[in-house]
């Protein structure tokens, strides 16, 4: 994912531009820095900070944070912060959510440009001995005027549920459920920016959600949908057996 360490010549510059003094309380090993070339743009780079969850005595827990900015490569091969594109500051994950990876698929969103995917997983389970998680996909823009989140939705579900105990050998039975989704971008000719479609096949039936770029009350633009959720929500203790 383009991770760099303190020996990289741009390391300190990226940390200062994107994190500033806000990272002073974080142990150095909990702050991860990366630099990756933007697809199809040889002189533009995506720089990112991932700050792990921080728990200190007598201090409120700080949830994981992702910070993303755009940097240009100068003629002297020096990375320079692009002041024309506001960075995405403090994309905070939820209490039970962790960063997984960046998704470099070609999410071409017409007038919004190509978006960067951020995949995370959110875990929770109602019963002891069970492991459940939702995979989530966020899309962020990379063009003027700002790096900003415009889409978020669950795109997967996994549940490993603890069942009956086997008295003979003290092992436990488990029930595993899984539902994987696919994400596609619609035709720019039909709508610009295009629609985003999330699909999943449950048994013999295809489930679908269509998202359309909409203006929110605060004036910001974000992909929204009126379709029902496809994936069970682990934070609500749902499973594939629930009539969600």
C-alpha positions in Angstrom: 0.0 0.0 0.0 3.0 2.3 -0.4 4.0 2.3 3.3 7.2 4.2 4.0 9.4 4.5 7.1 11.3 7.3 8.8 14.2 6.8 6.4 12.2 8.0 3.5 13.0 11.7 2.5 9.3 12.6 2.5 8.3 11.0 5.7 8.6 13.9 8.1 7.2 16.4 5.6 4.1 14.2 5.1 3.6 13.8 8.8 3.8 17.5 9.4 1.5 18.5 6.5 -1.2 15.9 7.3 -0.8 15.3 11.0 0.8 18.5 12.4 1.0 18.7 16.1 -2.1 16.4 16.6 0.1 13.3 16.6 2.3 14.3 19.5 0.5 12.1 22.0 0.6 9.0 19.8 3.5 6.5 20.1 5.5 6.5 16.9 4.7 2.8 16.2 1.0 3.5 16.1 1.3 6.0 13.2 1.7 4.6 9.7 2.7 6.7 6.7 2.3 5.9 3.0 2.9 7.4 -0.4 1.5 5.9 -3.6 1.3 7.3 -7.2 -2.1 8.2 -8.4 -3.3 6.0 -11.2 -2.7 7.4 -14.6 -0.9 10.5 -13.2 2.8 10.3 -13.1 3.5 13.5 -11.1 0.7 13.2 -8.5 0.8 11.1 -5.4 -1.6 10.1 -2.6 -0.1 10.4 0.8 -1.8 8.9 3.8 -1.5 8.5 7.6 -3.2 5.7 9.5 -3.3 6.3 13.2 -4.2 3.2 15.2 -6.6 3.1 18.1 -5.0 4.7 21.1 -5.9 3.7 24.7 -4.1 5.4 27.5 -4.8 5.3 31.3 -7.3 8.0 32.5 -7.8 9.1 28.8 -10.7 8.6 26.5 -9.9 6.0 23.8 -9.1 7.5 20.4 -10.6 5.6 17.5 -8.5 4.8 14.4 -8.1 7.7 12.0 -7.2 7.9 8.3 -5.8 11.2 6.8 -5.3 11.6 3.1 -3.7 14.4 1.1 -2.4 14.9 -2.5 1.3 15.7 -3.2 3.0 16.7 -6.4 6.4 15.5 -7.6 8.5 18.5 -8.6 11.1 18.7 -11.3 13.7 18.2 -8.6 12.0 14.9 -7.5 10.8 16.5 -4.3 7.3 15.8 -3.0 5.3 19.0 -2.5 1.9 19.3 -0.8 -0.9 20.3 -3.2 -2.6 23.3 -1.6 -5.3 23.3 -4.3 -6.8 20.1 -3.0 -7.9 20.1 0.7 -6.8 16.9 2.5 -9.3 14.6 4.1 -8.6 15.1 7.8 -9.7 12.7 10.5 -11.8 10.1 8.7 -12.6 8.4 12.0 -13.6 4.8 12.1 -16.2 3.6 14.6 -15.4 2.0 18.0 -15.4 -1.6 16.6 -13.9 -0.9 13.2 -10.4 -1.3 11.8 -8.6 -0.3 8.6 -8.1 -3.2 6.1 -6.6 -1.9 2.9 -6.9 0.6 0.0 -8.9 -0.5 -3.0 -7.2 0.7 -6.2 -10.0 -0.6 -8.6 -10.9 2.0 -11.3 -13.9 3.7 -9.7 -14.4 6.2 -12.5 -17.1 8.6 -11.3 -17.3 11.0 -14.3 -17.1 14.7 -13.2 -15.9 13.6 -9.7 -12.9 11.9 -11.3 -11.4 8.6 -10.2 -12.2 7.7 -6.6 -10.0 5.8 -4.1 -11.5 2.9 -2.2 -10.9 2.4 1.5 -11.9 -1.0 2.9 -12.5 -1.5 6.6 -14.1 -4.2 8.7 -16.5 -3.8 11.7 -16.7 -6.6 14.2 -19.2 -7.6 16.8 -21.2 -10.7 17.9 -23.9 -11.3 20.4 -22.8 -14.7 21.6 -19.5 -15.7 23.3 -17.2 -17.8 21.2 -18.5 -16.3 18.0 -16.7 -14.1 15.5 -18.7 -11.8 13.1 -17.7 -8.9 10.9 -19.0 -6.6 8.2 -16.7 -5.4 5.4 -17.3 -1.8 4.5 -16.2 0.2 1.4 -15.7 3.9 1.4 -14.9 6.0 -1.7 -13.1 9.3 -1.6 -12.5 11.8 -4.3 -9.0 12.9 -5.3 -9.6 16.0 -7.4 -10.1 19.7 -6.8 -11.5 21.1 -4.5 -11.0 18.4 -1.8 -10.3 14.8 -0.9 -13.7 13.9 0.6 -15.8 10.8 1.4 -18.7 10.5 -1.0 -19.8 6.8 -0.5 -19.9 4.3 2.3 -21.8 1.0 2.4 -21.4 -2.6 3.7 -20.1 -4.9 1.0 -19.7 -8.2 2.9 -20.7 -10.3 5.9 -19.0 -13.1 7.8 -20.2 -15.0 10.8 -18.7 -17.9 12.7 -21.2 -18.7 15.5 -20.4 -20.9 18.4 -22.9 -23.7 18.8 -23.4 -26.8 21.0 -20.5 -28.2 23.1 -19.3 -31.7 22.3 -19.3 -33.4 25.8 -17.0 -36.2 24.7 -14.0 -34.1 23.8 -14.9 -30.6 25.1 -14.8 -29.1 21.6 -17.5 -26.8 20.2 -19.6 -27.0 17.1 -19.6 -23.9 14.8 -21.9 -22.5 12.2 -20.2 -20.4 9.5 -22.2 -18.0 7.3 -20.8 -15.7 4.6 -22.2 -13.3 2.0 -19.8 -11.5 -0.4 -20.8 -8.5 -2.5 -19.6 -6.9 -5.7 -19.4 -3.1 -6.4 -19.8 -1.7 -9.9 -20.1 1.8 -11.4 -22.9 2.6 -13.9 -22.7 4.2 -17.3 -21.5 7.8 -17.4 -23.5 8.3 -20.5 -26.7 7.7 -18.5 -25.8 9.8 -15.5 -22.8 11.9 -14.6 -21.7 11.2 -11.9 -22.8 7.6 -12.5 -24.8 5.3 -10.2 -23.0 2.9 -7.9 -24.5 -0.6 -7.6 -23.8 -3.1 -4.8 -24.9 -6.7 -5.5 -24.8 -10.0 -3.6 -26.2 -13.5 -4.4 -28.0 -15.1 -1.5 -28.8 -18.7 -2.3 -30.4 -18.4 -5.8 -31.5 -14.8 -5.5 -29.6 -11.7 -6.5 -29.9 -8.7 -4.1 -29.1 -5.2 -5.2 -28.7 -1.7 -3.9 -28.4 1.3 -6.2 -26.8 4.5 -4.9 -27.3 8.0 -6.5 -25.3 11.1 -5.8 -27.5 13.4 -3.7 -27.2 16.7 -1.8 -27.4 16.4 1.9 -29.0 19.0 4.2 -25.6 20.5 5.0 -25.0 21.1 1.3 -22.5 18.3 0.8 -22.8 15.7 -1.9 -22.9 12.0 -1.0 -24.1 8.7 -2.6 -27.4 7.7 -1.0 -30.0 4.9 -1.6 -33.6 4.0 -0.8 -32.9 0.3 -1.3 -33.0 -2.0 1.7 -29.8 -3.2 3.2 -28.4 -6.5 1.8 -26.0 -7.5 4.5 -26.8 -8.5 8.1 -25.4 -5.8 10.5 -23.1 -7.4 13.0 -23.4 -4.5 15.4 -27.2 -5.3 15.6 -26.4 -9.0 16.0 -28.1 -10.0 12.8 -27.3 -13.1 10.8 -28.4 -14.7 7.5 -31.2 -16.4 9.4 -32.8 -13.0 10.4 -35.6 -11.6 8.3 -33.7 -8.3 7.7 
